[in-house]
Amino acid sequence: MRKNLTGMLCILLALSCGEKKTEPTSNTAVKEEPAQAVFADAKFTALGEKGINSLSSGDLTDWNNGFAENAVYYWNNGDSIKGKAAINQYWTKRRKEIIDTMTFSNRIWLPITVNKPQANERTGNYLLCWYRVDATYKTGKKMGQFIHTVLHFDANDKIDFVSQYLDRVPINAAMAK
């Protein structure tokens, strides 16, 4: 996990600090192309912190307010939830019926703005998040693991895309009766 995190941070720093390309011209001003990705406003870190603090405390109304109506939530196993209402329903059920407590620690935040996608990703503001989640389930069992989450924000600073990378094995074990 640390190798992946270190590698990803190095790649992102290289992208954001890369040389700007210029077009040579004879007697005109040099036109600079925007960098592929740059560090984004720290407000996206604050929005991420607010969101996981609300999820941790069980304030699902506040947590859900951070999502756009058309938001999509993906997991690395291929599952997904589409729409703010469905995301709210899923997490409300998990926090009220499945998970007793949930805490986030060892938080790392990296807000970036993608100006030129490499493939099919969106342009705009992202928040890359790495943190440890410790949860106690209604079964009495505990689960702890590091999770990586990618958030994309729309023009209104609402989350319209989440991609979360986690290990389902400890979650399933904690849910088993």
C-alpha positions in Angstrom: 0.0 0.0 0.0 2.8 2.4 0.9 4.6 1.7 -2.4 1.5 2.4 -4.3 0.9 5.6 -2.4 4.5 6.8 -2.8 4.4 6.0 -6.5 1.1 7.8 -7.0 2.3 10.9 -5.2 5.5 11.0 -7.2 3.6 10.7 -10.5 1.1 13.5 -9.4 3.9 15.8 -8.4 5.8 15.1 -11.6 2.6 16.0 -13.6 1.9 19.1 -11.6 5.5 20.3 -11.7 6.2 19.4 -15.3 7.5 21.9 -17.9 5.0 24.0 -19.7 5.1 23.6 -23.5 5.4 26.8 -25.5 4.9 27.4 -29.2 7.8 29.3 -30.8 6.8 32.3 -32.8 8.8 35.0 -34.5 7.4 38.3 -33.3 4.3 37.3 -31.2 3.9 36.6 -27.5 4.6 33.0 -26.4 1.5 31.0 -25.8 1.7 28.7 -22.8 -0.4 25.6 -22.5 -1.8 24.8 -19.1 -0.2 22.0 -17.2 -1.9 18.6 -17.4 -2.7 18.8 -13.7 -2.0 21.3 -10.9 -2.7 21.5 -7.2 -6.3 22.5 -6.6 -7.8 24.9 -4.0 -7.5 23.7 -0.4 -11.3 24.1 -0.1 -11.6 20.6 -1.6 -9.6 19.2 1.3 -12.0 21.0 3.7 -15.0 19.5 1.9 -13.5 16.1 2.2 -12.7 16.5 5.9 -16.3 17.7 6.5 -17.7 14.8 4.7 -15.9 12.0 6.5 -16.4 13.8 9.9 -20.1 13.8 9.2 -20.1 10.1 8.1 -18.1 9.2 11.2 -20.5 11.1 13.6 -23.5 9.6 11.9 -24.8 12.9 10.6 -25.9 11.5 7.3 -28.0 14.5 6.3 -24.9 16.7 6.4 -22.8 14.0 4.7 -25.3 13.6 1.9 -25.5 17.3 1.3 -22.0 17.1 -0.3 -23.3 15.1 -3.3 -24.7 16.3 -6.6 -28.1 14.8 -7.6 -26.4 12.8 -10.4 -23.5 11.5 -8.3 -22.1 8.0 -8.9 -20.3 6.0 -6.3 -18.0 3.2 -7.6 -16.0 0.5 -5.7 -13.0 -1.3 -7.1 -14.9 -4.6 -7.3 -17.2 -3.1 -10.0 -20.2 -2.3 -7.8 -21.8 1.1 -8.0 -24.6 3.3 -6.8 -26.2 6.0 -9.0 -27.9 9.1 -7.8 -27.8 11.1 -4.6 -30.9 9.5 -3.2 -29.6 5.9 -3.7 -26.2 6.9 -2.2 -28.0 8.3 0.8 -30.2 5.3 1.2 -27.2 2.9 1.1 -25.0 4.8 3.6 -27.9 5.5 5.9 -28.7 1.8 6.1 -25.1 0.9 6.7 -24.6 3.5 9.5 -27.9 2.7 11.2 -28.3 -1.0 10.7 -24.8 -2.4 10.1 -22.1 -0.2 11.5 -22.0 1.0 15.1 -19.0 3.3 15.0 -16.7 4.4 12.3 -13.5 6.5 12.6 -11.0 7.9 10.1 -7.3 8.4 10.9 -4.0 8.8 9.2 -5.6 11.1 6.7 -3.8 12.3 3.6 -5.5 14.7 1.2 -4.3 15.8 -2.3 -6.6 18.2 -4.1 -5.8 18.5 -7.8 -7.2 20.1 -10.9 -7.0 18.0 -14.1 -6.7 20.3 -17.1 -6.0 17.7 -19.8 -7.1 14.1 -19.1 -4.8 11.2 -20.1 -7.7 9.0 -21.2 -11.4 9.2 -20.4 -11.2 10.8 -16.9 -13.0 14.1 -16.4 -11.3 17.5 -16.3 -11.9 19.6 -13.2 -11.3 19.3 -9.5 -10.5 16.1 -7.7 -9.7 15.2 -4.1 -7.5 12.1 -3.7 -7.8 10.7 -0.2 -6.0 8.0 1.8 -7.0 7.2 5.3 -7.5 4.4 7.8 -11.0 3.4 8.6 -11.8 1.6 11.9 -15.3 0.4 12.3 -17.2 -1.6 14.9 -20.1 -3.5 13.4 -23.5 -4.4 15.0 -22.2 -8.0 15.1 -19.6 -6.8 17.7 -16.7 -7.5 15.3 -14.2 -4.8 14.3 -12.7 -4.0 11.0 -9.7 -1.8 10.2 -8.0 -1.0 6.9 -6.5 1.7 4.7 -8.8 3.0 2.0 -8.1 5.2 -1.1 -10.9 7.3 -2.3 -11.1 9.6 -5.4 -13.7 12.4 -5.4 -14.6 14.6 -8.4 -16.4 17.8 -7.8 -18.8 19.5 -10.2 -19.0 23.2 -11.0 -21.0 23.7 -7.8 -18.4 22.0 -5.6 -20.6 19.0 -5.1 -19.3 15.5 -5.4 -20.5 13.9 -8.7 -18.1 11.0 -8.8 -16.6 8.7 -6.2 -14.2 5.8 -6.8 -13.3 3.9 -3.6 -10.5 1.3 -3.4 -10.9 -1.1 -0.4 -10.6 -4.7 0.6 -14.0 -6.4 1.0 -12.5 -9.4 3.0 -12.3 -7.6 6.4 -15.6 -6.0 5.8 -17.4 -9.3 5.1 -15.7 -10.9 8.1 -16.9 -8.1 10.4 -20.4 -8.5 9.1 -20.6 -12.2 9.5 -22.6 -13.4 12.5 
